[in-house]
Amino acid sequence: MIQERKRGHALYALNRVLVVARFMSLKGHDPQMLAAVLDAAERLTWFLAAPQDETTRYRQWLQELSSRHSLCRIVLERFDSDVLPPSWLGTV
């Protein structure tokens, strides 16, 4: 589970991971790199569903993903942001 105050941010960051993966796929990026990004997305869903608080580990995975893949830098920013865009708030 993710702390309630960060749950929307966690979903927003996961959304960005998937958007980046789609971009990488459409632009013909290295399949191994794409697989690593999708593997991270899979792991992030486990943290969201865990019965215990995994907020810190969730952020660590985002930080690692951001440091390994420049296209993913935005995901950590999405998680760390203090606000969510109004259009996103209506969907969480």
C-alpha positions as CSV (number, residue, x, y, z in Angstrom):
1,M,0.0,0.0,0.0
2,I,1.0,3.6,-0.5
3,Q,0.3,6.2,2.2
4,E,-3.1,7.9,1.4
5,R,-1.5,11.3,1.0
6,K,0.8,9.9,-1.7
7,R,-1.6,7.5,-3.4
8,G,-2.7,9.8,-6.2
9,H,0.9,10.8,-6.8
10,A,1.9,7.1,-6.9
11,L,-0.8,6.4,-9.5
12,Y,0.2,9.5,-11.5
13,A,3.9,8.3,-11.5
14,L,2.9,4.8,-12.6
15,N,0.8,6.3,-15.4
16,R,3.9,8.2,-16.6
17,V,6.0,5.0,-16.5
18,L,3.4,3.4,-18.8
19,V,3.3,6.5,-21.1
20,V,7.1,6.4,-21.4
21,A,7.0,2.7,-22.2
22,R,4.5,3.3,-24.9
23,F,6.7,6.1,-26.3
24,M,9.7,3.9,-26.2
25,S,7.9,1.1,-28.1
26,L,6.6,3.5,-30.8
27,K,10.0,5.0,-31.3
28,G,11.8,1.7,-31.6
29,H,14.0,2.0,-28.4
30,D,16.1,-1.0,-27.3
31,P,13.7,-3.8,-26.4
32,Q,15.8,-4.7,-23.3
33,M,15.4,-1.1,-22.0
34,L,11.7,-1.2,-22.7
35,A,11.4,-4.5,-20.8
36,A,13.2,-3.0,-17.8
37,V,10.8,-0.1,-17.7
38,L,7.8,-2.5,-17.9
39,D,9.4,-4.7,-15.2
40,A,9.5,-1.6,-13.0
41,A,5.9,-0.9,-13.7
42,E,5.0,-4.4,-12.7
43,R,6.9,-4.1,-9.4
44,L,5.2,-0.7,-8.7
45,T,1.8,-2.4,-8.9
46,W,2.9,-4.9,-6.3
47,F,3.8,-2.0,-4.0
48,L,0.4,-0.4,-4.6
49,A,-1.4,-3.7,-3.7
50,A,0.8,-4.7,-0.7
51,P,-1.0,-4.9,2.7
52,Q,1.9,-3.0,4.4
53,D,3.2,0.5,3.8
54,E,5.5,0.5,0.8
55,T,5.7,4.2,0.1
56,T,9.4,4.5,0.7
57,R,10.2,1.4,-1.5
58,Y,7.9,2.7,-4.2
59,R,9.8,6.0,-4.3
60,Q,13.2,4.2,-4.3
61,W,12.1,2.2,-7.4
62,L,11.0,5.4,-9.1
63,Q,14.3,7.0,-8.2
64,E,16.3,4.0,-9.6
65,L,14.2,4.0,-12.7
66,S,14.8,7.7,-13.2
67,S,18.5,7.4,-12.8
68,R,18.8,4.5,-15.2
69,H,16.6,5.8,-18.0
70,S,16.6,9.5,-18.8
71,L,13.1,9.3,-20.3
72,C,11.9,8.2,-16.9
73,R,13.1,11.2,-15.0
74,I,9.6,12.7,-15.0
75,V,8.2,9.8,-13.0
76,L,10.0,10.7,-9.8
77,E,9.0,14.4,-10.3
78,R,5.3,13.2,-10.5
79,F,5.6,11.3,-7.3
80,D,7.5,14.0,-5.4
81,S,5.2,16.9,-6.6
82,D,3.1,18.5,-3.9
83,V,0.1,18.9,-6.3
84,L,-1.6,16.9,-8.9
85,P,-3.0,18.5,-12.0
86,P,-6.8,19.2,-11.7
87,S,-7.6,16.9,-14.5
88,W,-5.8,14.0,-12.8
89,L,-7.5,14.7,-9.4
90,G,-10.9,14.0,-11.0
91,T,-9.8,10.5,-12.1
92,V,-8.2,9.3,-8.9
